[in-house]
Amino acid sequence: MPERSRVARAGFIAGRFGEFPARWNLSQMGQGLQDQLARISRSPFGPSEEELRANLAGEASADAALTLHDAELAAGEVAAAGPEALRDLTAAAFFDVDNTMVQGASIVHFARGLAARKYFKTSDLVDVAWKQVKFRVTGKESSTDMASGKEKALAFIAGRSTAELAALGEEIYDEIIADKIWPGTRALAQMHLDAGQQVWLVTATPVELAQVIAKRLGLTGALGTVAESVDGTFTGRLVGDILHGLGKAHAVRTLAIREGLNLKRCTAYSDSHNDVPMLSLVGTAVAINPDSDLREVAKNRGWEIRDFRTGRKAAKIGVPTALALGAAGGAVAAAVTRRRDGG
């Protein structure tokens, strides 16, 4: 992995998995950032406040993802990558989580585990599940539902430690989520790993929980929603916004710049038309278990489609050999490097 530029240690705050950039600690930045966002969004020539928050969420997610990954590598909690000659340094794969890597919504599975531990009422779980059902049926996320869900989630974590959330995530993954992984999608992720490529999850799920899923699956790491924390305790505020839509695309772009990735050689996977910005960013886009809108976009753009929801052979539309060729290309590149280096 190429060396990344690092902010001075004085510019970091401590977290369970390492140190996070202090610039994401909004309580220290005060009202100035909020005023700046409002001022810029009012300009008829500038980006909207929604776009600014999406960008902030994306950059925060990339920072957190790389920090968590590096800290776990240093602690020996994840396997280090192989020799440099065996790795494809400029290609990576990005996987959405809900209904792409995991059957159903990961946040609902997490909520089930919390309800079983009496962290909140079962009626709250029903509310979360109902909103997810509406989203799956309509294919569209209600802004009211998103705002309500965000408010409840932030109220739940406010005052809790980041270590507690991560520990709960590990327990609930083993109890519930492990059995919800789509084998077909997991196999696709392994194909990229075998080709020496990085594999990242990209999700609206809190980054601490997304990192647990990535770690359990042996992936490189996870880009997720970043909740502000101070001294290891959640404040009840988000950094930017939920990682969603444009935010995901910005997170992937930011991570690609810092890791020296060539997005044209990268692959992205998702089930939702909301992730079209992310899918459009890379050289190879794949619709996994797509909703109706994404299926239509995929057909129009010649993207490959794979559906693991039925017993039928996965549908392959567009260029069915694109994934295999991409993986093979990585393997060939590694082999050429080995021969050139005399390995």
C-alpha positions as CSV (number, residue, x, y, z in Angstrom):
1,M,0.0,0.0,0.0
2,P,1.5,3.4,-1.0
3,E,2.6,5.6,1.9
4,R,-0.1,8.1,2.7
5,S,0.5,11.6,3.8
6,R,-0.3,11.9,7.6
7,V,-1.5,14.7,9.7
8,A,0.8,15.6,12.6
9,R,0.1,13.6,15.7
10,A,-1.0,16.8,17.5
11,G,-3.9,17.0,15.0
12,F,-5.4,13.6,16.1
13,I,-7.7,12.5,18.8
14,A,-7.6,9.1,20.4
15,G,-10.1,6.4,19.6
16,R,-10.5,2.7,20.4
17,F,-8.9,1.6,17.1
18,G,-6.3,4.3,17.0
19,E,-6.3,8.1,16.4
20,F,-8.9,10.0,14.4
21,P,-8.3,13.4,12.7
22,A,-9.2,16.1,15.2
23,R,-10.7,18.1,12.4
24,W,-13.7,15.8,12.5
25,N,-14.4,16.8,16.1
26,L,-17.1,19.3,15.4
27,S,-17.6,20.3,19.0
28,Q,-14.1,21.8,18.9
29,M,-14.8,23.6,15.6
30,G,-17.8,25.3,17.1
31,Q,-20.6,26.9,15.3
32,G,-18.3,28.3,12.6
33,L,-18.5,25.2,10.4
34,Q,-22.3,25.2,10.5
35,D,-22.4,28.9,9.7
36,Q,-20.0,28.3,6.8
37,L,-22.1,25.5,5.4
38,A,-25.2,27.7,5.6
39,R,-23.4,30.6,3.9
40,I,-22.0,28.6,1.0
41,S,-25.2,26.8,0.4
42,R,-27.0,30.1,0.0
43,S,-24.8,31.0,-2.9
44,P,-26.6,30.5,-6.2
45,F,-23.2,29.5,-7.8
46,G,-22.0,27.1,-5.1
47,P,-22.9,23.6,-4.0
48,S,-26.0,23.0,-1.9
49,E,-25.8,22.3,1.8
50,E,-26.7,18.7,1.1
51,E,-23.7,18.4,-1.3
52,L,-21.4,20.0,1.2
53,R,-22.5,17.6,4.0
54,A,-22.2,14.6,1.6
55,N,-18.6,15.7,0.8
56,L,-17.8,16.1,4.5
57,A,-19.3,12.7,5.3
58,G,-17.3,11.1,2.5
59,E,-14.0,12.6,3.6
60,A,-14.6,11.7,7.2
61,S,-15.5,8.2,6.2
62,A,-12.3,7.8,4.2
63,D,-10.2,9.2,7.1
64,A,-11.9,6.8,9.6
65,A,-11.7,3.8,7.3
66,L,-7.9,4.2,6.7
67,T,-7.3,4.9,10.4
68,L,-9.2,1.9,11.6
69,H,-7.5,-0.3,9.0
70,D,-4.0,0.9,9.8
71,A,-4.6,0.5,13.6
72,E,-5.9,-3.0,13.2
73,L,-2.9,-3.9,11.0
74,A,-0.5,-2.5,13.6
75,A,-2.3,-4.4,16.3
76,G,-2.1,-7.6,14.3
77,E,-6.0,-7.9,14.3
78,V,-6.1,-8.4,10.5
79,A,-3.7,-10.2,8.2
80,A,-1.3,-7.9,6.4
81,A,-1.2,-7.9,2.7
82,G,1.2,-10.2,0.9
83,P,4.5,-9.2,-0.7
84,E,4.4,-6.1,-2.8
85,A,5.0,-8.1,-6.0
86,L,1.9,-10.1,-5.3
87,R,-0.4,-7.2,-5.1
88,D,-2.4,-5.2,-7.7
89,L,-1.8,-1.7,-6.2
90,T,-4.0,0.4,-8.4
91,A,-7.3,-1.7,-8.5
92,A,-9.9,-2.2,-5.8
93,A,-13.5,-3.4,-5.3
94,F,-16.2,-1.5,-3.4
95,F,-19.2,-3.3,-2.1
96,D,-22.5,-1.9,-0.7
97,V,-23.6,-3.9,2.3
98,D,-27.4,-4.0,2.7
99,N,-29.0,-6.5,0.2
100,T,-25.7,-6.6,-1.6
101,M,-23.3,-8.3,0.8
102,V,-25.8,-8.9,3.6
103,Q,-29.3,-10.3,3.2
104,G,-31.6,-7.5,4.5
105,A,-30.5,-4.4,6.3
106,S,-27.5,-4.6,8.6
107,I,-28.9,-1.9,10.8
108,V,-32.1,-3.9,11.4
109,H,-30.1,-7.0,12.3
110,F,-28.1,-4.8,14.7
111,A,-31.3,-3.4,16.1
112,R,-32.6,-7.0,16.7
113,G,-29.5,-7.8,18.7
114,L,-29.9,-4.6,20.7
115,A,-33.5,-5.3,21.4
116,A,-32.6,-8.8,22.6
117,R,-30.2,-7.1,25.1
118,K,-33.0,-4.8,26.3
119,Y,-31.3,-1.6,24.9
120,F,-34.6,-0.5,23.6
121,K,-38.2,-1.6,23.1
122,T,-39.3,-4.1,20.6
123,S,-41.7,-1.5,19.2
124,D,-38.7,0.6,18.2
125,L,-37.4,-2.4,16.3
126,V,-40.8,-2.7,14.5
127,D,-40.5,0.9,13.5
128,V,-37.0,0.5,12.0
129,A,-38.1,-2.7,10.2
130,W,-41.2,-1.0,8.7
131,K,-39.2,1.8,7.3
132,Q,-36.8,-0.7,5.7
133,V,-39.8,-2.6,4.2
134,K,-41.2,0.6,2.7
135,F,-37.8,1.4,1.2
136,R,-37.4,-2.1,-0.3
137,V,-41.0,-2.0,-1.8
138,T,-40.8,1.5,-3.2
139,G,-37.0,1.6,-3.9
140,K,-37.0,5.1,-2.6
141,E,-35.9,6.5,0.8
142,S,-38.3,8.9,2.5
143,S,-36.6,12.0,3.7
144,T,-38.9,12.0,6.7
145,D,-38.0,8.4,7.5
146,M,-34.3,9.1,7.1
147,A,-34.5,12.1,9.4
148,S,-36.5,10.2,12.0
149,G,-34.2,7.2,11.8
150,K,-31.1,9.4,12.1
151,E,-32.5,11.2,15.1
152,K,-33.3,8.0,17.0
153,A,-30.0,6.4,16.2
154,L,-28.0,9.4,17.4
155,A,-30.1,9.7,20.5
156,F,-29.3,6.0,21.2
157,I,-25.5,6.3,20.9
158,A,-25.1,9.7,22.5
159,G,-23.1,9.3,25.7
160,R,-22.1,5.7,24.9
161,S,-18.5,4.7,24.3
162,T,-17.2,3.8,20.8
163,A,-15.7,0.7,22.4
164,E,-19.1,-0.4,23.6
165,L,-20.7,0.0,20.1
166,A,-17.8,-1.9,18.5
167,A,-18.1,-4.8,21.0
168,L,-21.8,-5.0,20.5
169,G,-21.2,-5.1,16.8
170,E,-18.9,-8.1,17.1
171,E,-21.4,-10.0,19.2
172,I,-24.3,-9.3,17.0
173,Y,-22.4,-10.1,13.8
174,D,-21.6,-13.5,15.2
175,E,-25.1,-14.2,16.4
176,I,-27.1,-12.8,13.5
177,I,-25.3,-11.3,10.6
178,A,-22.8,-14.1,9.9
179,D,-25.6,-16.3,8.6
180,K,-27.0,-13.4,6.4
181,I,-24.0,-13.1,4.1
182,W,-24.8,-13.7,0.4
183,P,-22.4,-16.6,-0.6
184,G,-22.3,-15.3,-4.2
185,T,-21.3,-11.8,-3.2
186,R,-18.8,-13.1,-0.8
187,A,-17.3,-15.2,-3.6
188,L,-17.0,-12.1,-5.8
189,A,-15.2,-10.3,-3.0
190,Q,-12.8,-13.2,-2.6
191,M,-12.1,-13.1,-6.3
192,H,-10.8,-9.6,-5.9
193,L,-8.8,-10.5,-2.8
194,D,-7.2,-13.4,-4.7
195,A,-6.2,-11.0,-7.5
196,G,-4.3,-8.9,-4.9
197,Q,-6.8,-6.1,-4.9
198,Q,-8.2,-4.1,-1.9
199,V,-11.8,-4.8,-1.1
200,W,-13.8,-2.2,0.8
201,L,-17.4,-2.1,2.1
202,V,-19.3,1.2,1.5
203,T,-22.4,1.6,3.6
204,A,-24.6,4.0,5.5
205,T,-24.1,1.8,8.6
206,P,-21.9,3.3,11.3
207,V,-18.3,2.8,10.4
208,E,-17.6,0.9,13.7
209,L,-20.2,-1.7,12.7
210,A,-19.2,-1.8,9.1
211,Q,-15.6,-2.4,10.1
212,V,-16.7,-5.4,12.2
213,I,-18.3,-6.9,9.1
214,A,-15.2,-6.2,6.9
215,K,-12.9,-7.7,9.5
216,R,-15.0,-10.9,9.9
217,L,-15.0,-11.3,6.1
218,G,-11.3,-10.7,5.8
219,L,-11.8,-7.6,3.7
220,T,-9.5,-4.6,3.6
221,G,-11.9,-2.3,5.5
222,A,-15.1,-0.3,5.5
223,L,-16.3,3.1,4.6
224,G,-19.3,4.0,6.8
225,T,-21.2,6.8,8.5
226,V,-19.0,8.6,11.0
227,A,-20.5,9.7,14.3
228,E,-18.6,12.4,16.2
229,S,-16.9,11.2,19.4
230,V,-14.8,13.0,22.0
231,D,-12.5,11.0,24.3
232,G,-14.0,7.8,23.1
233,T,-17.6,8.9,23.8
234,F,-20.2,9.6,21.1
235,T,-21.6,13.2,21.2
236,G,-24.8,12.4,19.4
237,R,-23.9,14.3,16.2
238,L,-22.8,13.1,12.8
239,V,-19.8,14.3,10.9
240,G,-21.4,15.7,7.8
241,D,-24.3,13.3,7.3
242,I,-25.3,9.7,6.7
243,L,-23.0,8.2,4.1
244,H,-25.4,7.9,1.3
245,G,-25.7,8.6,-2.4
246,L,-23.2,11.3,-3.3
247,G,-21.5,10.8,0.1
248,K,-20.6,7.2,-0.9
249,A,-19.2,8.4,-4.2
250,H,-17.1,11.1,-2.5
251,A,-15.8,8.6,0.1
252,V,-14.7,6.2,-2.7
253,R,-13.1,9.0,-4.6
254,T,-11.3,10.3,-1.5
255,L,-10.0,6.9,-0.6
256,A,-8.9,6.2,-4.2
257,I,-6.8,9.4,-4.2
258,R,-5.1,8.5,-0.9
259,E,-4.4,4.9,-1.8
260,G,-3.2,5.7,-5.3
261,L,-6.1,3.7,-7.0
262,N,-7.1,4.1,-10.6
263,L,-10.9,4.3,-10.5
264,K,-11.1,3.1,-14.1
265,R,-9.6,-0.2,-12.9
266,C,-11.9,-0.5,-9.9
267,T,-15.2,-2.3,-9.5
268,A,-18.3,-1.3,-7.5
269,Y,-21.3,-3.5,-6.5
270,S,-24.7,-2.4,-5.2
271,D,-28.4,-3.3,-5.2
272,S,-29.8,0.2,-5.1
273,H,-30.3,3.0,-7.6
274,N,-29.3,5.4,-4.8
275,D,-25.7,4.1,-5.4
276,V,-25.6,5.1,-9.1
277,P,-23.2,7.9,-8.3
278,M,-20.7,5.4,-6.8
279,L,-21.3,2.8,-9.6
280,S,-20.7,5.5,-12.2
281,L,-17.4,6.4,-10.7
282,V,-15.6,3.2,-11.5
283,G,-14.6,1.3,-14.6
284,T,-16.8,-1.7,-13.9
285,A,-20.2,-1.5,-12.2
286,V,-22.2,-4.5,-11.2
287,A,-25.8,-4.6,-10.0
288,I,-26.3,-7.2,-7.3
289,N,-29.9,-8.2,-6.4
290,P,-30.9,-4.9,-8.0
291,D,-34.1,-2.9,-7.3
292,S,-36.2,-2.2,-10.4
293,D,-34.7,1.3,-11.0
294,L,-31.1,0.1,-10.8
295,R,-31.9,-2.9,-13.0
296,E,-33.2,-0.5,-15.7
297,V,-30.1,1.7,-15.3
298,A,-27.9,-1.4,-15.6
299,K,-29.6,-2.6,-18.7
300,N,-29.3,0.8,-20.3
301,R,-25.6,1.3,-19.5
302,G,-24.6,-2.3,-20.2
303,W,-23.7,-3.0,-16.6
304,E,-23.5,-6.6,-15.4
305,I,-26.4,-7.9,-13.3
306,R,-26.2,-10.7,-10.8
307,D,-29.2,-11.8,-8.8
308,F,-28.6,-14.2,-5.9
309,R,-32.2,-14.0,-4.5
310,T,-33.5,-17.0,-6.4
311,G,-32.3,-20.5,-7.2
312,R,-31.9,-19.6,-10.8
313,K,-28.5,-19.1,-12.4
314,A,-27.4,-15.6,-11.8
315,A,-28.5,-13.2,-14.6
316,K,-25.6,-11.8,-16.4
317,I,-26.4,-8.7,-18.5
318,G,-23.9,-6.5,-20.2
319,V,-20.3,-7.8,-20.3
320,P,-20.4,-11.0,-18.2
321,T,-16.6,-11.6,-18.5
322,A,-15.7,-8.1,-17.2
323,L,-15.2,-9.3,-13.6
324,A,-13.1,-12.3,-14.6
325,L,-11.0,-10.3,-17.0
326,G,-10.4,-7.6,-14.3
327,A,-9.3,-10.2,-11.8
328,A,-7.2,-12.0,-14.3
329,G,-5.6,-8.8,-15.3
330,G,-4.6,-8.2,-11.7
331,A,-3.1,-11.7,-11.5
332,V,-1.2,-11.2,-14.7
333,A,0.2,-7.8,-13.5
334,A,1.4,-9.5,-10.3
335,A,3.0,-12.3,-12.3
336,V,4.8,-9.9,-14.6
337,T,6.0,-7.9,-11.6
338,R,7.4,-11.1,-10.0
339,R,9.2,-12.1,-13.2
340,R,10.6,-8.6,-13.7
341,D,11.9,-8.6,-10.1
342,G,13.3,-12.0,-10.4
343,G,10.8,-13.4,-7.8
